[in-house]
Amino acid sequence: MARTGQAGMEHWRRAVRWRFVAIFAVALVGGLVGGLTRGTLADLPSGWTSAGTAASPTRVTPWFSKLATCVGIPARVSDVAPTKVNSPDFTSDDRVDAVEDSVSVYPSAAQAQAEYAALASSKTTGCMNRVASSALQKNMQQEAGSSTTVGVVSFAGLHAAAAALHLTGFTVTIPIARGGRVLMVTSTQVDFVSRALLHQVTFNGYGTAFPAPLEAQLLATVEARH
């Protein structure tokens, strides 16, 4: 019975993981920001796997209108649609942690820097909580069905020390309950700019936070390549 319950929970974790990745990308900002990506399994601990080949490059504006208006981003910044390249999704052997590497290519270094400044605005995280939180929660609830309860989605900025390292981003936390159990999904997006490239690394944890030492190691590896 215990083994059956564990298998059921693992199935739920996988379902939540893929549902979260898909809805987060579409419902939050249409793919917020994000060879240009050169992450490989060699950068990760033994046992990690790749979800397969990366998606084809896309061009999409990183901001939806309500969020851009709330933050106060001018159209000359929010309307730019960079070319975005994504790595495959890399997942730990226990299916608890995942990471993705993305790069958005802007027409100029000045435009990439303007995008970074918008992400780093003191208003951005608060506006995400005001205009994106409820929409993301609603969409996830609709997708999850009546047997699952999606709790309040909350956004928090990175630690203050990140700014000194020329990093910005946020962490989104989503509590998901089913069958008397609660799975806490966390996703931390870290962004930095290099010339005309805005680089994004996303660390996902399903039931536990992504390991901080591995996060620091992978960020250092990515930054060293740019």
C-alpha positions as CSV (number, residue, x, y, z in Angstrom):
1,M,0.0,0.0,0.0
2,A,2.8,2.4,0.9
3,R,4.5,1.7,-2.4
4,T,1.2,2.3,-4.3
5,G,0.8,5.6,-2.5
6,Q,4.4,6.6,-3.3
7,A,3.8,5.7,-7.0
8,G,0.6,7.8,-7.1
9,M,2.4,10.8,-5.5
10,E,5.2,10.5,-8.1
11,H,2.6,10.5,-10.9
12,W,1.1,13.6,-9.4
13,R,4.5,15.3,-9.1
14,R,5.2,14.6,-12.8
15,A,1.8,15.9,-13.8
16,V,2.2,19.0,-11.7
17,R,5.7,19.6,-13.1
18,W,4.7,19.5,-16.7
19,R,1.4,21.4,-16.1
20,F,3.4,24.1,-14.2
21,V,6.0,24.5,-16.9
22,A,3.4,24.9,-19.6
23,I,1.0,27.2,-17.8
24,F,3.8,29.3,-16.3
25,A,5.3,30.0,-19.7
26,V,2.0,30.9,-21.4
27,A,-0.2,32.4,-18.6
28,L,2.3,34.5,-16.8
29,V,4.0,36.5,-19.5
30,G,3.9,34.5,-22.7
31,G,7.4,33.3,-22.0
32,L,8.9,36.1,-19.8
33,V,12.5,36.3,-21.0
34,G,14.7,34.1,-21.7
35,G,24.7,28.0,-30.1
36,L,23.4,30.6,-27.4
37,T,22.3,28.2,-24.7
38,R,25.0,25.7,-24.2
39,G,24.0,23.8,-21.0
40,T,24.5,20.1,-21.1
41,L,24.1,17.1,-18.8
42,A,27.9,17.3,-18.2
43,D,27.2,20.4,-16.1
44,L,24.8,18.5,-13.8
45,P,25.1,15.8,-11.2
46,S,25.1,12.1,-12.2
47,G,21.6,10.8,-12.8
48,W,20.1,14.0,-14.2
49,T,18.3,13.6,-17.6
50,S,17.3,15.8,-20.5
51,A,13.7,16.2,-21.7
52,G,15.0,16.0,-25.3
53,T,15.8,18.5,-27.9
54,A,15.2,22.2,-27.3
55,A,12.2,24.0,-28.8
56,S,12.8,26.0,-32.0
57,P,13.7,29.7,-31.5
58,T,10.8,32.0,-31.1
59,R,10.1,35.8,-31.1
60,V,7.8,37.0,-28.4
61,T,7.5,40.2,-26.4
62,P,8.5,39.5,-22.8
63,W,5.7,41.6,-21.3
64,F,1.9,41.4,-21.4
65,S,0.2,44.8,-21.4
66,K,-1.2,44.9,-17.8
67,L,2.2,44.0,-16.3
68,A,4.1,46.5,-18.5
69,T,1.6,49.2,-17.5
70,C,1.8,48.4,-13.8
71,V,5.6,48.6,-13.8
72,G,5.6,51.7,-16.0
73,I,7.6,50.3,-18.9
74,P,7.6,52.4,-22.0
75,A,6.4,50.8,-25.3
76,R,9.8,51.1,-26.8
77,V,11.0,48.6,-24.3
78,S,7.9,46.4,-23.7
79,D,7.0,46.0,-27.4
80,V,10.4,44.6,-28.4
81,A,10.2,41.0,-29.4
82,P,13.7,39.4,-29.1
83,T,14.6,36.0,-30.6
84,K,14.5,33.5,-27.7
85,V,16.4,30.3,-27.6
86,N,15.8,27.6,-25.0
87,S,17.8,24.7,-23.8
88,P,16.1,21.4,-23.1
89,D,14.6,20.9,-19.6
90,F,17.0,19.1,-17.3
91,T,15.5,17.0,-14.5
92,S,17.1,15.3,-11.4
93,D,16.8,11.5,-11.2
94,D,14.2,11.8,-8.4
95,R,12.1,14.2,-10.5
96,V,12.2,16.8,-7.7
97,D,14.4,19.4,-9.3
98,A,14.7,20.8,-12.8
99,V,16.6,23.6,-14.6
100,E,16.3,25.4,-17.9
101,D,18.7,27.8,-19.6
102,S,17.3,30.4,-22.0
103,V,18.7,33.4,-23.9
104,S,16.9,36.3,-25.5
105,V,18.7,38.0,-28.4
106,Y,18.0,41.7,-28.7
107,P,18.7,44.0,-31.7
108,S,21.3,45.9,-29.6
109,A,23.1,45.9,-26.3
110,A,21.2,49.0,-25.3
111,Q,17.9,47.3,-25.7
112,A,19.0,44.2,-23.8
113,Q,20.1,46.5,-20.9
114,A,16.8,48.4,-21.0
115,E,15.0,45.0,-20.7
116,Y,17.2,44.1,-17.7
117,A,16.5,47.4,-16.0
118,A,12.8,46.8,-16.4
119,L,13.0,43.4,-14.8
120,A,15.1,44.8,-12.0
121,S,12.7,47.6,-11.3
122,S,11.6,47.9,-7.7
123,K,8.0,47.7,-9.0
124,T,8.2,44.5,-11.0
125,T,7.7,41.9,-8.2
126,G,4.9,43.8,-6.6
127,C,3.1,44.2,-10.0
128,M,3.5,40.5,-10.6
129,N,1.7,39.8,-7.4
130,R,-1.0,42.3,-8.3
131,V,-1.7,41.5,-11.9
132,A,-0.2,38.0,-12.6
133,S,-0.8,36.0,-9.4
134,S,-4.6,35.5,-9.6
135,A,-4.5,34.8,-13.3
136,L,-1.8,32.2,-12.9
137,Q,-3.7,30.6,-10.0
138,K,-7.0,30.5,-11.9
139,N,-5.4,29.0,-15.0
140,M,-3.6,26.3,-13.0
141,Q,-6.8,25.5,-11.1
142,Q,-8.8,25.1,-14.3
143,E,-6.1,22.8,-15.6
144,A,-5.7,20.8,-12.4
145,G,-9.4,20.0,-12.0
146,S,-11.7,19.9,-8.9
147,S,-9.8,17.1,-7.1
148,T,-6.8,19.5,-6.7
149,T,-6.6,22.9,-5.0
150,V,-4.1,25.5,-6.2
151,G,-3.3,27.9,-3.4
152,V,-2.3,31.6,-3.6
153,V,0.5,32.2,-6.1
154,S,3.1,34.6,-4.7
155,F,6.2,36.3,-6.2
156,A,9.2,37.5,-4.3
157,G,12.3,39.3,-5.5
158,L,15.8,37.8,-5.3
159,H,18.0,38.4,-2.3
160,A,19.3,42.0,-2.1
161,A,22.9,40.7,-2.7
162,A,21.9,39.6,-6.2
163,A,21.9,43.2,-7.5
164,A,25.5,43.6,-6.5
165,L,26.3,40.6,-8.7
166,H,24.4,42.2,-11.6
167,L,21.6,39.6,-11.3
168,T,17.9,40.1,-11.1
169,G,14.8,37.9,-11.2
170,F,12.2,36.5,-8.8
171,T,10.9,33.4,-7.1
172,V,7.3,32.2,-7.6
173,T,5.7,29.9,-5.0
174,I,2.6,27.8,-5.7
175,P,1.0,25.5,-3.1
176,I,-0.9,22.6,-4.6
177,A,-3.1,20.3,-2.5
178,R,-4.6,17.0,-3.3
179,G,-5.8,14.1,-1.2
180,G,-4.8,15.8,2.0
181,R,-1.2,16.4,0.8
182,V,0.3,19.7,-0.2
183,L,3.1,20.0,-2.8
184,M,4.9,23.3,-2.8
185,V,6.1,24.2,-6.2
186,T,8.9,26.9,-6.4
187,S,10.5,28.4,-9.5
188,T,13.3,30.9,-9.3
189,Q,14.2,32.9,-12.4
190,V,17.6,34.5,-12.5
191,D,18.5,37.0,-15.3
192,F,21.7,38.7,-16.3
193,V,22.7,40.7,-19.4
194,S,25.8,40.3,-21.6
195,R,26.1,42.6,-24.6
196,A,22.9,42.1,-26.6
197,L,21.9,38.9,-24.8
198,L,19.6,38.7,-21.9
199,H,20.3,35.3,-20.2
200,Q,17.8,33.5,-18.0
201,V,18.2,30.4,-15.9
202,T,15.2,28.9,-14.2
203,F,15.4,26.6,-11.2
204,N,12.3,24.6,-10.4
205,G,11.7,22.6,-7.2
206,Y,8.7,20.3,-6.7
207,G,8.1,19.8,-3.0
208,T,11.4,21.2,-1.9
209,A,13.6,24.2,-2.8
210,F,16.2,23.8,-5.6
211,P,19.5,23.1,-3.8
212,A,21.3,26.4,-3.2
213,P,24.9,25.1,-3.8
214,L,23.9,23.5,-7.2
215,E,22.1,26.7,-8.2
216,A,25.2,28.8,-7.4
217,Q,27.4,26.3,-9.3
218,L,25.2,26.3,-12.4
219,L,24.9,30.1,-12.4
220,A,28.7,30.5,-12.3
221,T,29.0,28.0,-15.2
222,V,26.5,29.9,-17.3
223,E,28.0,33.3,-16.6
224,A,31.5,32.0,-17.4
225,R,30.4,31.1,-20.9
226,H,29.3,34.7,-21.6
